Amino acid sequence: MKEVISTTALTKIYGTLRAVDNLNLSIKEGEIFGFLGLNGAGKTTTIRMLLGLVKPSFGASYLRGKKISTNSSTDIWHQVGFVVETPYSYPELTVFENLDLIRRLRGIKDKNRINQISKVLRLEQYAAKKAGQLSRGNIQRLGLAKALLHQPNILLLDEPTTGLDPAGIIEIRRLLISLADKHRVTILISSHKLAEIAKIATNIGIIHHGRLIKTIGRTDLKKQLKKSLLVEGRDRKALKSILTRAGYEIYSPTTKSGPLQIRDKNAVAAPEKIATLLVNAGHPPTLLKVQQEDLETFFLRSIQKAEQEREIADV
């Protein structure tokens, strides 16, 4: 597959802050790359450098093999659509007028393209409404419509579902998957919500303090989610004592109630052995359940690990 979006040692420094630090990305044609990080992690700065809006301190970014700079040739931008932070529109112009302005700036001759994209993004009923009177969600829809109007084959989207209701988020998700699968559009989409990104991304990169701390494929993500065995019984103290004597490390909840957790791989793989152990000891369990770590917990755990490694490196 062709490499469409890439960066090499991409770095942006503001004073003492490394907003983006030695970032290396490689995104192939038709791929949806989920760019995940907390607010302030460096996602937006990276997208701005990919668009030539911000000059890197070091390193470089490329779109279809062409190096991007603040004075890049306009040819490449015919292939690119983008949404960066809150999309800007002319508040005194209607939705239709905003889209028609972009149509003319993009040199799109087919006026019906406005109706087509308005229908896809459910903006038809707002065609005559001024952009300044739109809800936050519909401002986001208008921004997406402007990004998609010229049918680009590269999309750079910074938190594109912000402000959308659950139905709107599902619609955008389906649209992006369709663009990638049917039209081979290459998409970089930033977010701070792993659960949402995991539903559409081919690959996911986690950025923290400007550094790419993990890259993982969607199919491998589930394998990295930790599993634990939850155990409950009538005498919680006795259960903990029996399991500890048997060599199992117990992770108790913060409250005095609730199930005990065993993260031992053998226990998770064969909970019946734990049941037999407890029954033979006279304390049969009332609950044995294998629980998988949720995506948000995995995300936060990855960040915490990166923080710990960073602290050690600074010592």
N, C-alpha and C positions, 0 to 999 in steps of 0.2 A: 504493500500500500504506500501511496505517496505521502510524504510528510507535508502538512499544510501549515501548521502553526508551530513555531519552535522558538526557543530562547537559548542563548549560551552565556553562562556566567552573568546573567542580567542582574544589575545592581543599581539601586537608586539611594543616594545618601542625602539627607537633609540635616545639615549641621552635624550633630552627634548621633542622629537617628538613621539606622539602616532600614529604610522602609521596605526595600526588597534586597535580598542578600544572596548573590551568587546563584540565581535561579536558572535551572535547566529544565526545559519542557520540550516534549516531542509529541505532537498530536497529529494523528493520521487522518486521511480523507474519510469522511463519513462517520467519524468518531464524535461522541458526545463526551467531553472531558469535564468532569465536575471539579471545580476549583474551590476547595473548602477551607474556611478559616474563620476565626472570630473577627469581630469588627476591629479594624486597625491592623490586621495581620499582613496586609500588603496586596490584597486581591485587586482593589481598584487601581492602585498605582501600577501594577503589572499590566492591566488592561489598557490603561492610558499610554503606557510605553508601547504596547502592541499597536496602538492606533496612531502613534507619532505625536501624541498630545503632550507627552513629557519626555525630555531627553534623559537617557540613562547616564549614570555616573560612570559605569563600566559595563562591558558586555554588549550584547546586541539581541534584537528580536527580528524574526523573519515571518513573512506570510508568503506562502508558495515559493519559498526560496529567495524572495526579495527582501533585502535588509531594510528595515523600517527606520525612518528618522523623521524629525520635525518638518523636513522639506521633501519627503518622499514623492515620487511621481504619482500623479492622480490616477494612473491606469489601475493600480491595485485596488483603489477604493471603490471601483465599480463592482468589485466582487465581495465587498465587506458590508455587513449590517451590524449595528451595535446599539446597545443600551448601556449607558454609564450612569450609575447612581440614579437620581430622580430625573427622568427624561424631560427635556425642556420643550415647550411649545409656546407659540404666540398666544397669550391669554385672550386677546381681543378678537382673534380669528376663530371661526368655527372649526369643528373637527374636519369637515370636508375641505375647508380652505387651507388648514394646516397641511393636510395630506396632498392637496393639489400643488401647494408651494414646493413640497419635497419632490413631487412628480416632475415638476418643471426643472428644478435644480438638478435632478438626476437624469434629465433628458429622456424621460419615459413618454412615448407618444400615445400609448394606449390609455385613454382616460378611464376606461372601464376597470383598470387595475385598482383604482381607489375603491370601487364597489366590491371587487373581489376580496380584497384584504379586509375591508370593513365587515363583510359578512363572516369571514373566518374568525375574526376577533370580536364579533358581536358589538360593533360600533355603529351599525346602520341607524339605529334609533336615535343616536346622538349626532348625526351628520350636521344638523343645523344648530347645534348647541356650541356656545363659546367654550374654548378649551379651559379658560379660567374658572368656569362653573362646573367642571367635571369633578367627580369623586376621585380619591387617590387611586383607587383600582382602575378607573377608566383612563386616568392620566397615564398609568402604566400600559394599558392596552394601546393607547394612542402612540406611545413611545415604541412599542413593539411593531405596530402597524408601519410606522415610519422606517423602522429598521428592516422590515421585510418587503416593503413596497417594490423595490427594484430586483427582487428575487436573487439575493446574494447567495454565494456558495460558501461563505465564511460568516459565522455569527459570533460576536463577542458580547456576551450578556452578563451584566453586573446586577445580581439580585433581581432578575426580571419578574418574579412573582410577588414582589413586595406590594402589599395593599390589596391583592386579589383575594376574593372569597374562595372557599374550598372548591366550588364548581369551576371557577376561573382557573385555579391552579391545575386542576385535572385537564382542562381544555388546552392550556399552554403545554402541559406535559405531553399530551397526545400529538400536538402540532409539532413539537420539536423532534419527537421520536419519528414521526412521519417524514419530516424534512431530511433527517439523517438516513433513514432506511430507504426511502423511495427516491430521493433526489441527491444523495451523497453529500449533503451539506455538512460541513465540519463546524462543530459548535463547542465553544468554551463558555461554560456557564458557572458563575461564581455564586456562592451561597454560604451561610453559616449553619444550614440545616442538613445534616447527613442523611436523615431519614427520607427527605424529599429528593435529594440528589441521587441517592442510591436507586431510586425508582426509574431513572432515565439514563444515568451515566454509563458509558462503556468502561471508562477508567476514572479513578478519583485521585486527586492530589491534595494533600493536606498541607497548608502553609501556616507557619506560626512565627511571629516576629521576623517576617520577611524571608524565612528559610523554608524550603520544601522538605518537610520532615517524613513524609510517607507518600508513596504512590502505590495504588492497589487496584487491581481489576475487579469489576463487579462480581465475577464468579468466585474470586478468591476472598471476597470480603466476609462471607459467612463463615469461612474456615478460620478466620482470625477472631471471630467473636467468642469470648470465653463462655464456658458452660459451668454450671455448678449444680450440685444436688441439694435440694432443700429437704430438711428433715424436721418433722414435728412429732411430739409425743406428749403423754400426760405429765411426765416428770422430766422437764427440760434439763434440769441440772444433772440428773442421772444419765440422760442421753449423751450429754456433752462429756461426762466422765468416761462412759463406755467407749465412745468413739475416740477420745483422746488417748486412752490406754491402748487402743488398737492401732495407734500410729497415725490417725487422721488429724489434720490441722483444721480447726473449726473457726469459721468466720461468723461471729455473732452479729446480729443486727444491733443498731445503736440503742434500741429500746429493749426492755427486759422480756418482752413478748415477741412473737414472730418466730419463723423457722430458723434453724441453724443452717449454715451453708458449708458444704464440703466441695472444694475445687479440685480435689485429687482426680486425675484422669481415669484411673481404674474404677473409682467409686461412681463417677459419672457414667462410665461405659457399662457398669454392671451393678445397678442399684439394688438388685436382688440380694447381693452379698451383704450389703448394709442391713437390709431387712432381716436376713438370717441371723446376723450378729446380734441385733437388738432383740429379736424374738428369743434367741437362746439365752440372752442375759436377763430375760423377764421383763423387758420394756419394749413391747412391739410399737412400731411407729404408727402414728395416725395419718402421716403424710410423707410420701416420698415422691419428689417431683424434680425432673431435670429442667433447669431454667437456663435459657440462653441470654447473654448480655444484649441489651438493646443497642441500637446504632448510635444514639446520642452518648451513651456511656462509653462506648468504644472510642468515639471521637474525643471525648474529654480525657479518657485514659491515655490516648496517643499524645495529646497536648501536654498532659502532666509528665509523661515520660520524657518528652523533649525538654521540658522545663528543668527536670532533674539532671539530665545530661548537660544542659547548658550551665547549670550552677556548678557542677563538678568541673567542667572545662574552665570556668572562671576562677576556680580556687588556685 
